[in-house]
């Protein structure tokens, strides 16, 4: 089992590992939330972790990949809406 021991600052997904210090992998998403709460993460960090896919995470790199996937989904949604509007205009 891997244990997160790195420290960093800030509340970006990359720095969430600060609040996961001491967790033993693999873990489910709910365990990530609980560990962050125990490490006194603020509400913004907890909300960010709760947005992760509900699955097992093997290590901190796997958690970071989960955040990357969230960001990709967010950037794809607006583009899809723009394309839909363009498609609607072409139909007229």
PyMOL commands that place a pseudoatom at each C-alpha (Angstrom):
pseudoatom trace, name=CA, resn=UNK, resi=1, chain=A, elem=C, hetatm=0, pos=[0.000, 0.000, 0.000]
pseudoatom trace, name=CA, resn=UNK, resi=2, chain=A, elem=C, hetatm=0, pos=[1.263, 3.472, -0.847]
pseudoatom trace, name=CA, resn=UNK, resi=3, chain=A, elem=C, hetatm=0, pos=[0.968, 6.308, 1.633]
pseudoatom trace, name=CA, resn=UNK, resi=4, chain=A, elem=C, hetatm=0, pos=[0.734, 9.956, 0.628]
pseudoatom trace, name=CA, resn=UNK, resi=5, chain=A, elem=C, hetatm=0, pos=[3.264, 12.007, 2.564]
pseudoatom trace, name=CA, resn=UNK, resi=6, chain=A, elem=C, hetatm=0, pos=[3.939, 14.931, 0.240]
pseudoatom trace, name=CA, resn=UNK, resi=7, chain=A, elem=C, hetatm=0, pos=[3.045, 18.460, 1.274]
pseudoatom trace, name=CA, resn=UNK, resi=8, chain=A, elem=C, hetatm=0, pos=[2.000, 21.288, -1.007]
pseudoatom trace, name=CA, resn=UNK, resi=9, chain=A, elem=C, hetatm=0, pos=[-0.048, 24.429, -0.760]
pseudoatom trace, name=CA, resn=UNK, resi=10, chain=A, elem=C, hetatm=0, pos=[-3.123, 25.780, -2.438]
pseudoatom trace, name=CA, resn=UNK, resi=11, chain=A, elem=C, hetatm=0, pos=[-6.439, 24.255, -3.324]
pseudoatom trace, name=CA, resn=UNK, resi=12, chain=A, elem=C, hetatm=0, pos=[-6.002, 23.292, -6.959]
pseudoatom trace, name=CA, resn=UNK, resi=13, chain=A, elem=C, hetatm=0, pos=[-6.451, 19.643, -7.919]
pseudoatom trace, name=CA, resn=UNK, resi=14, chain=A, elem=C, hetatm=0, pos=[-2.699, 19.294, -8.185]
pseudoatom trace, name=CA, resn=UNK, resi=15, chain=A, elem=C, hetatm=0, pos=[-2.296, 20.396, -4.555]
pseudoatom trace, name=CA, resn=UNK, resi=16, chain=A, elem=C, hetatm=0, pos=[-5.123, 18.326, -3.081]
pseudoatom trace, name=CA, resn=UNK, resi=17, chain=A, elem=C, hetatm=0, pos=[-2.536, 15.735, -2.082]
pseudoatom trace, name=CA, resn=UNK, resi=18, chain=A, elem=C, hetatm=0, pos=[-1.696, 17.988, 0.890]
pseudoatom trace, name=CA, resn=UNK, resi=19, chain=A, elem=C, hetatm=0, pos=[-5.079, 17.100, 2.353]
pseudoatom trace, name=CA, resn=UNK, resi=20, chain=A, elem=C, hetatm=0, pos=[-4.700, 13.392, 1.585]
pseudoatom trace, name=CA, resn=UNK, resi=21, chain=A, elem=C, hetatm=0, pos=[-1.566, 13.038, 3.696]
pseudoatom trace, name=CA, resn=UNK, resi=22, chain=A, elem=C, hetatm=0, pos=[-1.545, 9.736, 5.580]
pseudoatom trace, name=CA, resn=UNK, resi=23, chain=A, elem=C, hetatm=0, pos=[-4.025, 7.861, 3.385]
pseudoatom trace, name=CA, resn=UNK, resi=24, chain=A, elem=C, hetatm=0, pos=[-3.246, 4.275, 2.387]
pseudoatom trace, name=CA, resn=UNK, resi=25, chain=A, elem=C, hetatm=0, pos=[-4.070, 3.298, -1.175]
pseudoatom trace, name=CA, resn=UNK, resi=26, chain=A, elem=C, hetatm=0, pos=[-6.043, 1.742, -2.760]
pseudoatom trace, name=CA, resn=UNK, resi=27, chain=A, elem=C, hetatm=0, pos=[-9.098, 3.701, -1.573]
pseudoatom trace, name=CA, resn=UNK, resi=28, chain=A, elem=C, hetatm=0, pos=[-12.630, 4.502, -2.619]
pseudoatom trace, name=CA, resn=UNK, resi=29, chain=A, elem=C, hetatm=0, pos=[-13.653, 8.092, -3.305]
pseudoatom trace, name=CA, resn=UNK, resi=30, chain=A, elem=C, hetatm=0, pos=[-15.479, 8.331, 0.030]
pseudoatom trace, name=CA, resn=UNK, resi=31, chain=A, elem=C, hetatm=0, pos=[-12.249, 7.480, 1.855]
pseudoatom trace, name=CA, resn=UNK, resi=32, chain=A, elem=C, hetatm=0, pos=[-10.525, 10.358, 0.018]
pseudoatom trace, name=CA, resn=UNK, resi=33, chain=A, elem=C, hetatm=0, pos=[-13.264, 12.687, 1.277]
pseudoatom trace, name=CA, resn=UNK, resi=34, chain=A, elem=C, hetatm=0, pos=[-12.949, 11.386, 4.842]
pseudoatom trace, name=CA, resn=UNK, resi=35, chain=A, elem=C, hetatm=0, pos=[-9.152, 11.765, 4.848]
pseudoatom trace, name=CA, resn=UNK, resi=36, chain=A, elem=C, hetatm=0, pos=[-9.377, 15.317, 3.528]
pseudoatom trace, name=CA, resn=UNK, resi=37, chain=A, elem=C, hetatm=0, pos=[-11.884, 16.145, 6.264]
pseudoatom trace, name=CA, resn=UNK, resi=38, chain=A, elem=C, hetatm=0, pos=[-9.582, 14.652, 8.917]
pseudoatom trace, name=CA, resn=UNK, resi=39, chain=A, elem=C, hetatm=0, pos=[-6.754, 16.799, 7.546]
pseudoatom trace, name=CA, resn=UNK, resi=40, chain=A, elem=C, hetatm=0, pos=[-8.968, 19.882, 7.898]
pseudoatom trace, name=CA, resn=UNK, resi=41, chain=A, elem=C, hetatm=0, pos=[-9.434, 20.582, 4.209]
pseudoatom trace, name=CA, resn=UNK, resi=42, chain=A, elem=C, hetatm=0, pos=[-11.750, 23.478, 3.488]
pseudoatom trace, name=CA, resn=UNK, resi=43, chain=A, elem=C, hetatm=0, pos=[-15.116, 23.089, 1.793]
pseudoatom trace, name=CA, resn=UNK, resi=44, chain=A, elem=C, hetatm=0, pos=[-13.725, 23.923, -1.656]
pseudoatom trace, name=CA, resn=UNK, resi=45, chain=A, elem=C, hetatm=0, pos=[-11.301, 20.986, -1.502]
pseudoatom trace, name=CA, resn=UNK, resi=46, chain=A, elem=C, hetatm=0, pos=[-13.978, 18.610, -0.193]
pseudoatom trace, name=CA, resn=UNK, resi=47, chain=A, elem=C, hetatm=0, pos=[-16.325, 19.648, -3.009]
pseudoatom trace, name=CA, resn=UNK, resi=48, chain=A, elem=C, hetatm=0, pos=[-13.584, 19.073, -5.557]
pseudoatom trace, name=CA, resn=UNK, resi=49, chain=A, elem=C, hetatm=0, pos=[-12.897, 15.558, -4.263]
pseudoatom trace, name=CA, resn=UNK, resi=50, chain=A, elem=C, hetatm=0, pos=[-16.623, 14.771, -4.173]
pseudoatom trace, name=CA, resn=UNK, resi=51, chain=A, elem=C, hetatm=0, pos=[-16.824, 15.563, -7.895]
pseudoatom trace, name=CA, resn=UNK, resi=52, chain=A, elem=C, hetatm=0, pos=[-14.435, 12.712, -8.674]
pseudoatom trace, name=CA, resn=UNK, resi=53, chain=A, elem=C, hetatm=0, pos=[-15.784, 9.537, -10.254]
pseudoatom trace, name=CA, resn=UNK, resi=54, chain=A, elem=C, hetatm=0, pos=[-17.097, 7.096, -7.631]
pseudoatom trace, name=CA, resn=UNK, resi=55, chain=A, elem=C, hetatm=0, pos=[-14.512, 4.296, -7.919]
pseudoatom trace, name=CA, resn=UNK, resi=56, chain=A, elem=C, hetatm=0, pos=[-11.340, 2.891, -6.384]
pseudoatom trace, name=CA, resn=UNK, resi=57, chain=A, elem=C, hetatm=0, pos=[-8.123, 4.917, -6.706]
pseudoatom trace, name=CA, resn=UNK, resi=58, chain=A, elem=C, hetatm=0, pos=[-4.818, 3.027, -6.674]
pseudoatom trace, name=CA, resn=UNK, resi=59, chain=A, elem=C, hetatm=0, pos=[-2.437, 5.907, -5.860]
pseudoatom trace, name=CA, resn=UNK, resi=60, chain=A, elem=C, hetatm=0, pos=[-2.153, 9.697, -5.823]
pseudoatom trace, name=CA, resn=UNK, resi=61, chain=A, elem=C, hetatm=0, pos=[-1.371, 9.739, -9.551]
pseudoatom trace, name=CA, resn=UNK, resi=62, chain=A, elem=C, hetatm=0, pos=[-4.675, 7.948, -10.152]
pseudoatom trace, name=CA, resn=UNK, resi=63, chain=A, elem=C, hetatm=0, pos=[-6.456, 10.649, -8.125]
pseudoatom trace, name=CA, resn=UNK, resi=64, chain=A, elem=C, hetatm=0, pos=[-4.777, 13.367, -10.201]
pseudoatom trace, name=CA, resn=UNK, resi=65, chain=A, elem=C, hetatm=0, pos=[-5.889, 11.603, -13.392]
pseudoatom trace, name=CA, resn=UNK, resi=66, chain=A, elem=C, hetatm=0, pos=[-9.424, 11.741, -12.006]
pseudoatom trace, name=CA, resn=UNK, resi=67, chain=A, elem=C, hetatm=0, pos=[-9.117, 15.516, -11.664]
pseudoatom trace, name=CA, resn=UNK, resi=68, chain=A, elem=C, hetatm=0, pos=[-7.754, 15.750, -15.212]
pseudoatom trace, name=CA, resn=UNK, resi=69, chain=A, elem=C, hetatm=0, pos=[-10.802, 13.835, -16.450]
pseudoatom trace, name=CA, resn=UNK, resi=70, chain=A, elem=C, hetatm=0, pos=[-13.085, 16.293, -14.642]
pseudoatom trace, name=CA, resn=UNK, resi=71, chain=A, elem=C, hetatm=0, pos=[-11.357, 19.246, -16.278]
pseudoatom trace, name=CA, resn=UNK, resi=72, chain=A, elem=C, hetatm=0, pos=[-11.594, 17.631, -19.711]
pseudoatom trace, name=CA, resn=UNK, resi=73, chain=A, elem=C, hetatm=0, pos=[-15.320, 17.054, -19.284]
pseudoatom trace, name=CA, resn=UNK, resi=74, chain=A, elem=C, hetatm=0, pos=[-15.822, 20.684, -18.273]
pseudoatom trace, name=CA, resn=UNK, resi=75, chain=A, elem=C, hetatm=0, pos=[-13.949, 22.018, -21.292]
pseudoatom trace, name=CA, resn=UNK, resi=76, chain=A, elem=C, hetatm=0, pos=[-15.783, 19.696, -23.673]
pseudoatom trace, name=CA, resn=UNK, resi=77, chain=A, elem=C, hetatm=0, pos=[-19.283, 20.698, -22.562]
pseudoatom trace, name=CA, resn=UNK, resi=78, chain=A, elem=C, hetatm=0, pos=[-19.166, 24.338, -23.691]
pseudoatom trace, name=CA, resn=UNK, resi=79, chain=A, elem=C, hetatm=0, pos=[-17.708, 23.294, -27.047]
pseudoatom trace, name=CA, resn=UNK, resi=80, chain=A, elem=C, hetatm=0, pos=[-20.545, 20.836, -27.545]
pseudoatom trace, name=CA, resn=UNK, resi=81, chain=A, elem=C, hetatm=0, pos=[-23.071, 23.570, -26.860]
pseudoatom trace, name=CA, resn=UNK, resi=82, chain=A, elem=C, hetatm=0, pos=[-21.389, 25.887, -29.341]
pseudoatom trace, name=CA, resn=UNK, resi=83, chain=A, elem=C, hetatm=0, pos=[-21.432, 23.175, -31.967]
pseudoatom trace, name=CA, resn=UNK, resi=84, chain=A, elem=C, hetatm=0, pos=[-25.098, 22.542, -31.273]
pseudoatom trace, name=CA, resn=UNK, resi=85, chain=A, elem=C, hetatm=0, pos=[-25.892, 26.234, -31.767]
pseudoatom trace, name=CA, resn=UNK, resi=86, chain=A, elem=C, hetatm=0, pos=[-23.926, 26.255, -35.009]
pseudoatom trace, name=CA, resn=UNK, resi=87, chain=A, elem=C, hetatm=0, pos=[-25.763, 23.169, -36.188]
pseudoatom trace, name=CA, resn=UNK, resi=88, chain=A, elem=C, hetatm=0, pos=[-29.080, 24.841, -35.369]
pseudoatom trace, name=CA, resn=UNK, resi=89, chain=A, elem=C, hetatm=0, pos=[-28.129, 27.911, -37.375]
pseudoatom trace, name=CA, resn=UNK, resi=90, chain=A, elem=C, hetatm=0, pos=[-27.224, 25.759, -40.384]
pseudoatom trace, name=CA, resn=UNK, resi=91, chain=A, elem=C, hetatm=0, pos=[-30.601, 24.042, -40.198]
pseudoatom trace, name=CA, resn=UNK, resi=92, chain=A, elem=C, hetatm=0, pos=[-32.457, 27.357, -40.590]
for i in range(1, 92): cmd.bond("trace and resi %d" % i, "trace and resi %d" % (i + 1))
show_as sticks, trace
zoom trace
